[in-house]
Amino acid sequence: MEAIKLTKLIGNSEESFYQLGLKDRDGHTFLLNHMQSVLSLGIPKIDKILREIAGNFFDSQQEKNSLYEAWLSNYANGLGISTRELVFTLLLPELSSCLSKWVPSLSSAMLGCSSFFFWDDKDQSPVHGRILDFPLVSSFDKYERTILYQFENLPKVYSFGSTGFPFASITSMNEFGVTLALHQKFTDVLNIHGRSVFDIGNELIFNVKTMEDALEILEQAQSITTWCFNMTFPDGRWLSADLMGDKLHYETGVIEKGSITYFNNDLLDSNLKTSDYHPYAIAPHNQMRKNSGESKIKKLEKKKSLSSFDVLKAMGTPNKEAFALGDKWCLDTLTPSSVQVLALCPQRAKALSIAGEAPKVFVGAYEEHLDIWEDPQIKLIKKKINNNASEYKEGLSEYMLAQVAFDHKDFTLAYHHIQMAHDLLAQTKWEVISEFYFLVFQFMKEKHKKVRATLLDQFQVLLPDLPEVLQDHAWLFIARLERILHKSTRVSEKDIKHPALKKVLELESKIPTLILHPTITLLMAPRLDLVDIIYPLS
């Protein structure tokens, strides 16, 4: 295992971004293909329309930030691709959010996140703990890197990202002592006059010294869709700000000794409900992660002296409920798609990161980023730990590789990885979840009557052992298979709890049995990272 790579960009910013593009040519192609596969429907004409929509957004925002535009253009030139193609890649998360209202299966390129704001007693400094969840497992982490931006007339900035993401907008900190972590939120906001979230994040981290600076920028900014900017400041204050097109809703507070504040992807505005928007699984997904985070915080706050390493280890170590069988199972803050786990301490010119491949389960290896503002060094540290984290990490990795294979439309590979996950995650709730998705993959591809009859039996047997978030889906598959095999179904709306999935059952009942399977599977999108399935009729 090697430490994460460090790239230094020094001097003229435009030339630096061009050189970064040259450096990123090979890795960017790999990442671009993965990004495009996540948002691809596999229908060429519709996929072409999506690219045109991205291009139109790009055309509408060209003159809004000349510095961002210049950096974007120079990076694209270095890559040897058009600026429009680069913009399409960077706009994929935005498109997946805003278009999911009309094409639900697009709501898959999610930047799920957790932020922990706390005080490090050892360093006597505010720290920003950060988990980044992103479905690009095996590509984002393969080309993971840090960048130190040291440009003329701008503050030094240190970012955590991957090849193909040139901007310091996802996770970063500056020499003034400010941190930034981007969280995606899901609403139906679509503002064609908005700016790219990477543009707004870039402006924040390269200009902000105080909370007041950040609010001044955000109050004047407009986003395309809904995003949250989670930030900490050198005076110990924190900001969590949802920008929803031209509307801003935010919360502020102070990081206090012995206390930890947690945020994920829930909407801050109490008048809005996350459960009202696609993907519908995000609401229980957020609640489970919140429960997990609060459990970890409760344990951490009992420590007499809290350090960044304590929080890093807790973020990367699943609670026992993540392994549990039965009703006690709870999705952890560390999810199958966690591609980064970090602790940022800019005032002490340091940071910590969990090393190795995603998902970033802590198995003893982590990196120390030291003397960041003067002479940055990255030190790989390995510690022995006595738990079953390694096998759990390997199992979750196979689980997410099944998602990656599905995104690339490779069902054979998806079958392989989900079977491996099932075996490695034995005696945990993930074993049952893996078996469920194996059955889903079979349902989508297998058309033989005997296979379908077996699938019906298997879904019925599996149903009571599934977590609540998947039981409604199991009922839907039972209904579909009964209709296909027997022309009718005993499943009714009273068997299903979620209102949106009740609606799916109702709408599917109107589809003639003869065309039911091809109609519903065409745009069906299993999302293993969300423990969900997204349907074209939802």
N, C-alpha and C positions, 0 to 999 in steps of 0.2 A: 504494500500500500504506500502510495506517495502522498505528500501534502498537496493541497489545492494550489493551483498555479497563480502567480501574480503577474499582472501586466501593468507596466507604467506608461502613462501618456503624459509627455512633458513638452512644454513650449507652446507652439502655435496649435490651437485647438483644431482648426480645419485640417491641417496637414496630419495631425495625430489621428483623427478619425479616418482619414484616407488610409494611413498605414495600418490601422486596426482592421479595416476592411480587407486589405491584402492578407493580413495574418489569419483572418477568419474564413477565408474562401472555402476550404474543405469542410470544416465543421459546420458552417452555416448551411450548406446544402443539405447535410444530414438532418439538421434541426428544422430547416424550412419544410422538408418533405414530411417530417413528423407533425409539425404544426398544421400543415395543409390537410393531412390525412384526418386529423382530429375534427376539422370543420368540414370535411368533404362528406357529401351525401352519397357519393358513388354514382351520381346521375350527372353526366358531363354538362348538359345544358344548364342545369340549375347551379352546379358548381361554378360555371362561367359567369352566371348572373351575380353570384356572391362576390366574385373577384371584381366585377364592374362596380358593385356597390361600394366596396372598399376603395376603389379608385376615385369614385365620386366624392367620398368623404375627404380623401386626400386633396382633391382639387379645391374643395370648399374651404380648407384651412391653411392653404399655402402661405398666405401673407401674414399670419398671426404671430409668428415668432421667428424672426430672421435667423437667430443663432441656432435654434433647433433645426430649422430648415437647412442651414448650411452644414451642420453636423450630419444630418440625415443624408444629404446629397453626397457629401464626401465619403461617408461610410459605404453607401451604395456603389459609388464609383470604384472604391477599393475592392468591393466584393465582385465587381464585374457584372452587376445586375442593374435593372432600372430602378429608379427611386420608387416608382409605383409598386413594383413587386416587393420591395422591402417594406413599404407601408402596409401592403396587404398582410404580410406576416405579423407586423406589430399591431395591426388592428383586429387580429383574429379573436382575442378575448373580448374586445368591445362588440364585435359582430355577434359572437355567440350569446352575449347578454341581450342585446337589443332585438335580435331577430328571433329569439326563442319564443316570443309571443306568437309568432306566425308559423315558425317551424321549430316545435319544441325540441326535436332531436339535436338541434344545434347547441343547446345549452350545456356544452360539455367541456369547453376549454376554460375551465374555472380556475382562477387563482384563489384557492381556499387558503385561509391564513389564521394564525393565532399570534397575538402580541401580549407579552407580559411586561409591565412596567414595574421596576423594583429598585431598591437601594442596595448597593453592594457595600457591606460593612467593612470589608477588607480594603477596597480601593476608595472608600468614602466618596462615592459618585453614583449618580443615576445611571441605570442600565436598561436597555431595551432588549428583551428576549423576543425572538422571532422564529416562528415555524412557517415555512412556505410550502403550501400544497399546490401541485401543478401536475396535470396528467402526462407530462412529457418525461416520465420515468424512463431511464435507459438512454436518453439523449441529453436532457438538461444536465443531469449529474455527470454524464460521460465527459462533457466539455465544460464542467463547472470551473469558475475562475473568480478572482478578485481583480479589480482595476483601481489603481491610484491615478486620479486625474490631477495633474499639476500644471494648470494653464495660466497664461499671462492674464493678470488683472481679475482673477477669480480665486476663490478659496480652494484649498485642497479638499478633494472628496474621495472617499474610499467606498467602493460598491462591491456587492456580492451578486454574481449573476452567472451567465453562461455564454458561450460563443453564440453570436446571432442577436444578443441583447446588448447593444453598445452603450445604452444610457443608464445613468445612475438612478433610475426611477423605481425599481422594484424593491430593493433593500440597500440602504446606504447611510453614510454619516459624513459630516464635514468637520473641518478643523475648528469651527466655532463651538463644537460640542452638541450639534443637532443630529438627531437620527430620523430616518424615514423608512416606513414599511407600508407598502401598498396592499390594501385588502380589496377584493372585488365584492360588490354588492349586486344583488339581482332585483331589478324593478322593470317596469315597462317604459322607462325614460329613454327617449331617442331624440337627441338634440343635434340637428344637422349643422348648427352653427358652432358646435363645441370643438374643443381642441383634444388632441390625443392625450390620454392620461400620462403617457411617457413624456410628453412635452411639459405638462403641468408639473409632474414630479421632478423633472429636470430643473425647471425654473425654481422650485422650492429649495432643493438641496444646494444649488449653486448661489443662492441669494440670501437665505434666511439665517439670522442670528438669534432671533427671539420669537416667541409665540405671536407677538403682535405683527412681526414681519410676515409670518406664515398666513395669518388670518387676512392681512391686507391683500396678499396675492390670491388667496382662495375666494375672497369676496368679489374679486374682479374677474375671476376665471369662470369659464363655462366648459363643462365636460360633454362628451358625446353620450355616455351612459353613466351609470352610478358607480362611484369608487370612493373608498375611504382612505384618507391619508392619516396614518398613525405616526405621531412624532413625539420625541422627548427633547427637552431643552436644557442648557447648562445650569439654569437656575433651579432645576428639579421639577419644573412643570411639565405636564403632558397634554397633548391634543389628539383627539380622535374626531375627524371631520369627514362627514359624508357629503360629497359633491354630486348632486343629482341634476345634471344639465345646468340650468341657471339658478338652482336652489342649493343653499348650503345649510346643513344642520350639523352642529358639533357639540362635543362635550370637552370640558377641561378639568384638570385636577393637579394635585401636587403629589409627587412621589415621596412617601414617608418611610422612615426606617421601620422595618418589621412588617410592612404591608405591601401586598402585590395586587396590581390591577390587571384584569384580563379582558381582552376583546377578541372576537372572531369575525364572522361575516354577517352577523345580525344587523338589521337596520337600526340606526340610532333614533330616528323619529318614531315616537310612541304611537303616532297616528297611522303608521304604516305597519303592515304585518308581512313578515318574510314569507309566511305560508301562502300568501295570495299570489305569489309570483313563481315563475319557472326558474330552476327546476323545483318541483314541489318537495323533493326529499331534502332540500337545503335547510328547511326549518328544523326537522328532527335531527339532522346532521349537526346543525349549530348547537341545539340544545344538549345533545350527548357530549359534544366537545366542551361545552361550557361546564357541564357536570364534572367531566374529567378534569378540566382545568381547575375548578374550585376544589376538587379533592386533592390535587397536587399542591395547590396554594396553601391549603389547610395544614398539610404536612410541612411545607417549607417555612411557614410562618412560626412554627414551633422552635425553629433553630435559634440558638442564642446569637449566632453570627452568620449572616447570609452572604454567600459569595456568588459570583457569576457562574462558576463551575457547578455549584449546587443546582442552580436553575437550569443550566444547560443539560445536566444529567437528568433532571426531572422531566424536562421537555422531551428528551429522547428515550425515556423509559416508560413503557406503557403501564398503566395501572392494572391491578389484578383483574378488574372488571373487563378489560379488553380480551382476556383469555377465557373468561368465565363461560360456563355452559348455562343453559336455562335462562330465566328472566333477568338475571343480574348482569347480563352482557351489556356493555356500553362502549360505543366507539370512542377511541382515545383522542386526545389532542394531537398525538403522533399517529398519522393515518397512513394507509398504504401508498399514498401519493406525496408524502412529505419529502421534498427534494432538498430542503435546507433547514437546518436547525442552528440558530445563531444567538450570541449574546454580544451586543454592541455597547462599548464603553468609550466614546470618542474623547472625553476629557482626560482620560488616562492613555490615549493613543493606543488602544488595544481592543481586541475582540476575540471571541471563541467561536469555533464551529465544529460540529460533529463531522468526522472524516468518513470517507468511503462512499460506496454506492448507495443510491436510494432504494428503499425508504431509509431515512436516517435514524434508524434505531440505534441507541447507544450500546455498543458492544466493547467499549473500552478505548477506542481511538478517537482523538479529537485534535484540533489545531489551535495553537495560540498565535494570534496576529499581534505582533509587538512593535513598538516604536513606529507606528504607522505614519506619522506626519513628518518624520525626519529621515529614518532609515528603515523602512518596513521589512520585517522578517516574519516568516511563517514557520512555526516549529510544530512538527508532528509528535504527539505524545500518545503512548499506548499504556493502558492500565489493564490489569487482569480483573475480571469481574466473574462472580459466581452466580450465574442464572442461565435461563434458557433463551436469552435474548438472540443469540446467533441463529438458532433454528427458526425462531419466530420471524426474524428479519428475512431469512432466506425464503420462508413461506410467503410472507407479504410481498417480497420481490417477485416471486413466481405469479402471485395473484395479480399484481399490476402488469406484469409482462403479458398476461392473458388479455388485459385491456388494451395494451399497446398492439398486440397482434390483431385484435378485433378492429381497432382504429385503422390498421393497414389492410383490412378486409381479408386477413389470412386465418380462416377458421381452423385449419389443421393445426397451426401453431397455437391458436387460442385454446383448442382442446388439450394440447400437450401441457401448456403452462397451468391451466386451471386444475388438471389432474395432479400435477406436481404440488401445487398449492394445497390441494385437498389432503395429500399424504403428509406433507410437512407440517400442516396446521392441525393434525389429529388431536383430539381431546380438547379442542377449543371451539368456540362458536364459529370461528372462521372455517372450520371443516365443513359445517353444514351450509354456510354461505357459499363456499366454493362449489359444493355439490349442486346447489341451486343454480348457479350461473352455468355450470356444465350442462344442466338440463335445458336451460334457456338457449344456449348455443345449439344444442341438438334440435330443439323445437324449431329454430329458425332455418336449419339446413336439412333436416331429415324429413322425408315425405312418405316413407313406407308405413303402411297401416299398422303392422306389428310393432314397429318402433314407437309410433304414436301411442299405441295402447299401453306399452311399457312406460312411456313418459307420463301418461295419465296416472298410472299406479304410483310412480315414484314421486310425483308432485303431491299426491294425497298423503303418502307416508311421511314426506318431509315437512309438510305444512305445520304441524304443531311444534316442531323444534326450531322453526325459523324465528329470527328476531321480528318484532312487530312491524318494523319498517318494510319487511319483505312478504309478510303474510297476505296482504291485500293483492300483491302481484301474483302470488301462488294461486289464489282464488281465480284471478283472471286467466291464468294458463289452464287451470282445470276447466273453466267454462269454455275456453276455446277448443280444447281437445275433446271435450264431451260433444260439442256441436259438430266438430269435424268428423268424429267417429260415430255419433249416435243421432245427429241432426237436431238435438235439443240439449239443454243443460239444466241441472237442478240448482245452479248457482244463481243467487239473486242479489239485489243491491244491499239487502240487510246483512249479507256475509262480509261486506267490504266497508271499512271504516272511513277511509279518506274520501272527502267529497269529490275531488278531481278524478279519482279512480272509479268511483261510482258512475261518474259521467262517461268514463271510457267504456265501462261495461254496457251502459245504455246505448252509446253510439255504435259500438261493435255489434250489438244485437240487431241492428238495422242493416248490416252488411250481409248479403246472401252468402250462405255457407260455402258455396262453390268457390267464391273468390276471397273468403275470409283470410286465409293464410297469406297469400301474396300481398293483400292489401295492407295488413297490419305489420308484416315483417319488413316491408320495403324501407321504411324509415325508423324502424324500431332501434333504439340505442341503449343497450345495457351499459350502465355506468358503474363499474365495480368500485371506482374511487369514491363514489357517493353512496354506495350500497343502494342502488336505485335502478330503475329502468324507465326510459323516457319514450313515450308513445306518440305517434303522429297525430292522434286524435285527442290528446290531453290538453 
